[in-house]
């Protein structure tokens, strides 16, 4: 099974595979649910292998990669933890 970092790298660097609309399902501990966000909303910092930033309700949140539960491409699940 690929890690989430490998999946995101594949999307970023493979021009054929990277075409499409990607959504990332992030586990929200407070709501105890998975919330989906467009991949473009994620702010991945070069060299940071542990977390990414995302703007939620106008506030930039630092989210660890292990909270990503699912990745969808054009509505179909391509990766799930």
MMTF fields as JSON, N, C-alpha, C and O atoms, coordinates in Angstrom:
{
  "mmtfVersion": "1.0.0",
  "mmtfProducer": "UNKNOWN",
  "numBonds": 323,
  "numAtoms": 324,
  "numGroups": 81,
  "numChains": 1,
  "numModels": 1,
  "chainsPerModel": [1],
  "groupsPerChain": [81],
  "chainIdList": ["A"],
  "bondAtomList": [4, 2, 8, 6, 12, 10, 16, 14, 20, 18, 24, 22, 28, 26, 32, 30, 36, 34, 40, 38, 44, 42, 48, 46, 52, 50, 56, 54, 60, 58, 64, 62, 68, 66, 72, 70, 76, 74, 80, 78, 84, 82, 88, 86, 92, 90, 96, 94, 100, 98, 104, 102, 108, 106, 112, 110, 116, 114, 120, 118, 124, 122, 128, 126, 132, 130, 136, 134, 140, 138, 144, 142, 148, 146, 152, 150, 156, 154, 160, 158, 164, 162, 168, 166, 172, 170, 176, 174, 180, 178, 184, 182, 188, 186, 192, 190, 196, 194, 200, 198, 204, 202, 208, 206, 212, 210, 216, 214, 220, 218, 224, 222, 228, 226, 232, 230, 236, 234, 240, 238, 244, 242, 248, 246, 252, 250, 256, 254, 260, 258, 264, 262, 268, 266, 272, 270, 276, 274, 280, 278, 284, 282, 288, 286, 292, 290, 296, 294, 300, 298, 304, 302, 308, 306, 312, 310, 316, 314, 320, 318],
  "bondOrderList": [1, 1, 1, 1, 1, 1, 1, 1, 1, 1, 1, 1, 1, 1, 1, 1, 1, 1, 1, 1, 1, 1, 1, 1, 1, 1, 1, 1, 1, 1, 1, 1, 1, 1, 1, 1, 1, 1, 1, 1, 1, 1, 1, 1, 1, 1, 1, 1, 1, 1, 1, 1, 1, 1, 1, 1, 1, 1, 1, 1, 1, 1, 1, 1, 1, 1, 1, 1, 1, 1, 1, 1, 1, 1, 1, 1, 1, 1, 1, 1],
  "groupList": [{"groupName": "UNK", "atomNameList": ["N", "CA", "C", "O"], "elementList": ["N", "C", "C", "O"], "formalChargeList": [0, 0, 0, 0], "bondAtomList": [1, 0, 2, 1, 3, 2], "bondOrderList": [1, 1, 2], "singleLetterCode": "X", "chemCompType": "L-PEPTIDE LINKING"}],
  "groupTypeList": [0, 0, 0, 0, 0, 0, 0, 0, 0, 0, 0, 0, 0, 0, 0, 0, 0, 0, 0, 0, 0, 0, 0, 0, 0, 0, 0, 0, 0, 0, 0, 0, 0, 0, 0, 0, 0, 0, 0, 0, 0, 0, 0, 0, 0, 0, 0, 0, 0, 0, 0, 0, 0, 0, 0, 0, 0, 0, 0, 0, 0, 0, 0, 0, 0, 0, 0, 0, 0, 0, 0, 0, 0, 0, 0, 0, 0, 0, 0, 0, 0],
  "groupIdList": [1, 2, 3, 4, 5, 6, 7, 8, 9, 10, 11, 12, 13, 14, 15, 16, 17, 18, 19, 20, 21, 22, 23, 24, 25, 26, 27, 28, 29, 30, 31, 32, 33, 34, 35, 36, 37, 38, 39, 40, 41, 42, 43, 44, 45, 46, 47, 48, 49, 50, 51, 52, 53, 54, 55, 56, 57, 58, 59, 60, 61, 62, 63, 64, 65, 66, 67, 68, 69, 70, 71, 72, 73, 74, 75, 76, 77, 78, 79, 80, 81],
  "secStructList": [7, 7, 7, 2, 2, 2, 2, 2, 2, 2, 2, 2, 2, 7, 6, 6, 6, 6, 7, 1, 7, 3, 3, 3, 3, 3, 3, 3, 6, 6, 6, 6, 3, 3, 3, 3, 3, 3, 4, 4, 4, 3, 3, 7, 7, 6, 6, 7, 7, 1, 3, 3, 3, 3, 3, 3, 6, 6, 3, 3, 3, 3, 3, 3, 4, 4, 4, 3, 3, 3, 3, 3, 3, 6, 6, 3, 3, 3, 3, 3, 7],
  "xCoordList": [0.843, 0.0, 0.889, 1.875, 0.531, 1.275, 0.958, -0.147, 1.938, 1.699, 1.013, 1.013, 0.435, -0.223, 0.789, 0.449, 2.023, 3.042, 3.347, 3.56, 3.369, 3.614, 2.462, 2.691, 1.238, 0.073, 0.107, -0.09, 0.355, 0.402, 1.545, 1.401, 2.67, 3.797, 3.451, 3.808, 2.766, 2.341, 1.418, 1.561, 0.485, -0.428, 0.362, 0.099, 1.303, 2.073, 3.015, 3.121, 3.694, 4.768, 4.421, 5.175, 3.324, 2.922, 1.881, 0.732, 2.268, 1.348, 0.055, -0.999, 0.123, -1.09, -2.003, -3.202, -1.442, -2.221, -2.756, -3.845, -2.003, -2.364, -3.479, -3.874, -4.003, -5.121, -6.423, -6.672, -7.244, -8.535, -8.795, -7.981, -9.94, -10.342, -10.088, -10.685, -9.197, -8.832, -9.417, -9.423, -9.91, -10.406, -9.69, -9.358, -9.46, -8.784, -9.731, -10.254, -9.953, -10.81, -9.969, -9.105, -10.222, -9.449, -10.335, -11.453, -9.824, -10.576, -10.592, -9.545, -11.794, -11.987, -12.293, -13.336, -11.382, -11.542, -12.728, -13.38, -13.013, -14.115, -15.456, -16.324, -15.62, -16.877, -16.946, -18.011, -15.804, -15.703, -16.222, -17.01, -15.745, -16.179, -15.067, -14.154, -15.161, -14.214, -14.826, -15.954, -14.072, -14.522, -13.649, -12.425, -14.278, -13.535, -13.242, -14.082, -12.002, -11.527, -10.823, -10.226, -10.896, -10.182, -8.68, -8.184, -7.974, -6.528, -5.83, -4.84, -6.332, -5.739, -5.797, -5.076, -6.644, -6.749, -5.598, -5.314, -4.93, -3.834, -2.598, -2.288, -1.902, -0.668, 0.479, 0.768, 1.125, 2.209, 3.541, 3.906, 4.246, 5.523, 6.644, 6.692, 7.529, 8.651, 9.498, 9.894, 9.768, 10.587, 9.814, 10.364, 8.543, 7.729, 7.024, 6.073, 7.481, 6.919, 5.858, 5.337, 5.536, 4.647, 3.278, 2.303, 3.193, 1.919, 1.798, 2.766, 0.589, 0.297, -0.646, -1.248, -0.768, -1.678, -2.936, -2.909, -4.032, -5.299, -6.094, -6.074, -6.791, -7.612, -9.004, -9.691, -9.413, -10.739, -11.389, -10.871, -12.524, -13.254, -12.382, -12.453, -11.556, -10.725, -9.459, -8.725, -9.187, -8.008, -7.137, -7.64, -5.82, -4.903, -4.651, -4.185, -4.964, -4.761, -3.604, -3.432, -2.825, -1.738, -2.264, -2.594, -2.341, -2.938, -1.873, -1.182, -1.722, -0.765, -1.275, -2.478, -0.346, -0.711, -1.48, -2.286, -1.255, -1.95, -3.451, -4.185, -3.917, -5.359, -6.052, -7.28, -5.275, -5.888, -6.36, -5.569, -7.639, -8.227, -8.543, -8.626, -8.722, -9.147, -8.747, -8.684, -8.474, -8.213, -9.124, -9.202, -9.808, -10.703, -10.215, -9.725, -10.359, -10.063, -11.341, -11.862, -11.849, -13.098, -14.232, -15.045, -14.277, -15.34, -15.129, -15.878, -14.108, -13.839, -12.669, -11.663, -12.801, -11.745, -10.551, -10.677, -9.366, -8.14, -7.194, -6.25, -7.453, -6.62, -7.466, -8.229, -7.329, -8.068, -7.22, -6.586, -7.207, -6.504, -7.462, -7.082],
  "yCoordList": [-1.182, 0.0, 1.248, 1.323, 2.196, 3.451, 4.312, 4.266, 5.085, 6.054, 7.275, 7.448, 8.113, 9.321, 10.234, 10.893, 10.29, 11.122, 10.613, 11.413, 9.291, 8.734, 9.053, 9.371, 8.97, 9.281, 10.743, 11.052, 11.637, 13.066, 13.391, 14.246, 12.721, 12.906, 12.41, 13.05, 11.287, 10.736, 11.724, 11.949, 12.306, 13.3, 14.512, 15.032, 14.939, 16.152, 15.962, 16.847, 14.828, 14.679, 13.864, 13.907, 13.13, 12.366, 13.182, 13.267, 13.788, 14.689, 14.007, 14.644, 12.743, 12.049, 11.731, 12.003, 11.161, 10.794, 12.031, 11.99, 13.127, 14.333, 15.146, 16.17, 14.713, 15.417, 14.986, 13.789, 15.923, 15.602, 16.438, 17.27, 16.196, 16.889, 15.965, 14.894, 16.393, 15.583, 16.184, 17.4, 15.304, 15.685, 14.844, 13.682, 15.456, 14.776, 14.734, 15.765, 13.532, 13.354, 13.415, 12.566, 14.419, 14.654, 14.364, 14.869, 13.549, 13.206, 14.393, 14.908, 14.819, 15.895, 15.24, 14.608, 15.394, 14.752, 15.288, 14.54, 16.567, 17.17, 16.66, 16.268, 16.668, 16.21, 14.69, 14.129, 14.022, 12.569, 12.12, 11.181, 12.835, 12.552, 12.932, 13.685, 12.404, 12.746, 13.87, 13.755, 14.961, 16.104, 16.196, 16.089, 16.394, 16.44, 17.875, 18.768, 18.06, 19.356, 19.153, 18.104, 20.154, 20.097, 20.044, 20.706, 19.259, 19.124, 20.479, 20.707, 21.373, 22.703, 23.556, 24.547, 23.183, 23.929, 23.62, 24.402, 22.479, 22.078, 22.914, 23.187, 23.315, 24.09, 23.219, 23.157, 22.545, 21.634, 22.359, 22.917, 22.339, 23.018, 22.053, 20.919, 22.51, 21.676, 21.26, 22.096, 19.972, 19.466, 19.067, 18.407, 19.455, 19.079, 17.77, 17.752, 16.683, 15.365, 14.955, 13.842, 15.831, 15.454, 16.129, 15.568, 17.325, 18.036, 18.983, 19.243, 19.485, 20.456, 21.496, 21.278, 22.608, 23.653, 23.645, 23.27, 24.06, 24.207, 25.315, 25.439, 26.117, 27.184, 26.626, 26.188, 26.647, 26.192, 27.317, 27.752, 27.777, 28.887, 30.125, 30.821, 30.404, 31.595, 31.508, 32.491, 30.354, 30.176, 29.073, 28.016, 29.33, 28.313, 27.297, 27.645, 26.047, 24.961, 24.09, 23.872, 23.602, 22.676, 21.267, 20.929, 20.451, 19.121, 18.059, 18.146, 17.068, 15.99, 15.097, 14.874, 14.597, 13.751, 12.506, 11.997, 12.004, 10.778, 10.976, 10.001, 12.216, 12.464, 12.397, 12.46, 12.268, 12.066, 10.616, 9.691, 10.424, 9.087, 8.578, 7.369, 9.51, 9.083, 10.132, 11.323, 9.677, 10.569, 10.136, 8.952, 11.093, 10.828, 11.568, 12.694, 10.913, 11.531, 11.474, 10.392, 12.636, 12.727, 11.948, 11.314, 12.0, 11.377, 9.925, 9.384, 9.273, 7.859, 7.749, 8.443, 6.892, 6.696, 6.014, 4.956, 6.655, 6.053, 5.607, 4.856, 6.072, 5.683, 5.816, 6.771, 4.864, 4.915, 4.269, 3.241, 4.855, 4.301, 3.447, 2.875],
  "zCoordList": [0.0, 0.0, 0.0, 0.733, -0.814, -0.878, 0.346, 0.887, 0.764, 1.831, 1.227, 0.009, 2.067, 1.568, 0.887, -0.096, 1.384, 0.744, -0.666, -1.577, -0.856, -2.184, -3.131, -4.298, -2.645, -3.471, -3.898, -5.073, -2.956, -3.28, -4.232, -5.107, -4.068, -4.98, -6.379, -7.369, -6.47, -7.752, -8.464, -9.666, -7.741, -8.309, -8.808, -9.892, -8.027, -8.357, -9.542, -10.391, -9.611, -10.58, -11.823, -12.795, -11.834, -13.021, -13.78, -13.347, -14.917, -15.611, -16.088, -16.115, -16.459, -16.898, -15.718, -15.767, -14.668, -13.496, -12.776, -12.204, -12.799, -12.062, -12.682, -12.125, -13.833, -14.459, -13.8, -13.656, -13.405, -12.802, -11.568, -11.168, -10.984, -9.758, -8.575, -8.468, -7.693, -6.535, -5.271, -5.085, -4.403, -3.091, -2.05, -2.284, -0.895, 0.199, 1.385, 1.808, 1.925, 3.093, 4.354, 4.575, 5.181, 6.396, 7.606, 7.705, 8.521, 9.729, 10.677, 11.068, 11.04, 12.011, 13.354, 13.521, 14.305, 15.611, 16.39, 17.119, 16.248, 16.998, 16.471, 17.25, 15.158, 14.548, 14.447, 14.19, 14.651, 14.519, 13.151, 13.036, 12.107, 10.737, 9.762, 10.102, 8.562, 7.504, 6.676, 6.196, 6.512, 5.723, 4.479, 4.563, 3.332, 2.071, 1.662, 1.77, 1.182, 0.718, -0.616, -0.859, -1.472, -2.747, -2.467, -1.555, -3.252, -3.057, -3.136, -2.439, -3.97, -4.113, -2.856, -2.745, -1.913, -0.655, 0.294, 1.202, 0.09, 0.972, 0.676, -0.484, 1.715, 1.594, 2.095, 3.29, 1.133, 1.493, 1.416, 0.382, 2.509, 2.642, 2.253, 2.729, 1.396, 0.963, 2.165, 2.977, 2.268, 3.365, 4.605, 5.487, 4.693, 5.853, 5.529, 4.747, 6.123, 5.844, 6.859, 6.791, 7.787, 8.876, 8.843, 9.343, 8.259, 8.282, 7.092, 6.377, 6.901, 5.844, 6.431, 7.483, 5.759, 6.207, 5.36, 4.188, 5.961, 5.243, 5.927, 7.151, 5.13, 5.679, 5.939, 5.017, 7.204, 7.614, 8.407, 9.436, 7.914, 8.552, 8.697, 9.71, 7.685, 7.671, 8.501, 8.604, 9.095, 9.938, 9.329, 8.948, 9.241, 8.73, 9.84, 10.925, 9.55, 10.517, 10.042, 8.843, 10.975, 10.69, 10.961, 12.098, 9.913, 10.009, 9.731, 8.716, 10.598, 10.328, 9.188, 9.05, 8.384, 7.247, 7.666, 6.887, 8.869, 9.269, 9.437, 9.594, 9.406, 9.501, 8.145, 8.078, 7.05, 5.738, 5.675, 5.863, 5.41, 5.399, 3.996, 3.776, 3.034, 1.701, 0.675, 0.981, -0.556, -1.681, -2.82, -3.147, -3.418, -4.543, -5.784, -5.706, -6.916, -8.216, -9.032, -9.304, -9.426, -10.182, -9.505, -10.177, -8.179, -7.412, -7.038, -6.225, -7.623, -7.326, -6.34, -6.487, -5.357, -4.366, -5.014, -5.631, -4.858, -5.391, -4.283, -4.529, -3.062, -1.912, -0.663, -0.515, 0.227, 1.514, 2.585, 2.347, 3.741, 4.894, 5.682, 6.704]
}
